[in-house]
């Protein structure tokens, strides 16, 4: 893949024109329909920014308040729009500030292109001002990266970057461009990339393995589906729904798979994983066939691998061959886009129902409802719960909103209780677990789905990691609704300290500022709710607003998120209290 010359090109009718490398970058972006970018200017990328200003009627640049904010905004945009997100930064600290967002996009398979400026090519390796080896730094966390030192390389490399970022299992690509290459004049002609030798983003379906898969499905008595984001990335939502309904198999989501199937669908049985639902976690170790679709058997899903679904045959539908047999051995694997494999399976499987098996889920749901859900959603204790806060958002959004979450207790509660009617509605940091993700990601999510309501649900800890992006919201007037569930704690860490460290709350209690005053300082309408009786109307006012709105909900300080699977424990050891 590193040999960029091995590229198949399609003919272009465009005649070449003589332009600078900087202008070429802008024209490449426009050719790929990337007319929205996020970034932060600086010395080494100034030529590109100079050209951006000339093209501002065609390409909208969003000035974030931090380069990490640019990456998360680009991620949010990609997640709701299905397009490639683009982030720009200068050399040195500008480039290194992108790394967290790039790593986040890599593990969560988000298509993103980061373009960084670099010192002039004759200064490379001299420790020049704001020089850093961003290619070396970003190599472990990118799908591909490349340093451009000649303007003539720009069209081919940019075309290849977009192709790699969006094809197959998507991911982030970083292109580093020296300052002299940005100034250099050359004959520009852009040709989109349609393929790269030795890179096969869409493996064909193996028909022999299909037959084996059909046999497993048709013979199963207690089958169970776990699906992940691969369903959404593969645009396979309809095929997935058809497969679930014809097969009659109960299904559960990973947090990134959430919203691919409506949450109220009768065969949608909830969430798997550390804070997932009781039934799907417990019954993972009772099913006779586990069908994994577009998911990678992350440790938060599997718990102890030595006890995970050992009684079951495993059928794995996955695009990336590297994820097959990595953590859980598959008896049969269908390695292709799940849109293809699901369609092929649905066509030939027998229509079925599993009433006895579904009753097992129902019985366990009753237990979880009694011990956990009732207290979360309909509390009788004085303090406001995170669960009832999410339920109130559901009341006013009716399952049609995009919910963007940060990382921590609020994230798990939101994933458990938020209602979704359509796909691409749950935007969160899954694999990397990046605090500070939500606020900038919500900006991008709203720009990627402008007609939809976008609600960011954030904890008081993560919020303060990227709180400066309120400036971006103010400047751009992005109508994001921001909900802070404030418990004056780093709640998830505190929960672990309570359960596993004898209640030693080391460095987890927060002394917080006046969040409402801060929001108002950015000219954003803001309210604080401290009493349950005020919650309903406050959420109603927030959702009714057509402008950005900040709502701080003061929730009980020391509430815990259950169910919970302790780290390294079996999914069967799930705790309800």
Order of alpha helices (4+ residues) and beta strands (2+ residues): beta-beta-alpha-beta-alpha-beta-alpha-beta-alpha-alpha-beta-alpha-beta-alpha-beta-alpha-beta-beta-alpha-beta-alpha-alpha-beta-beta-alpha-beta-alpha-beta-beta-alpha-alpha-alpha-alpha-beta-alpha-beta-alpha-beta-alpha-alpha-beta-alpha-alpha-beta-alpha-beta
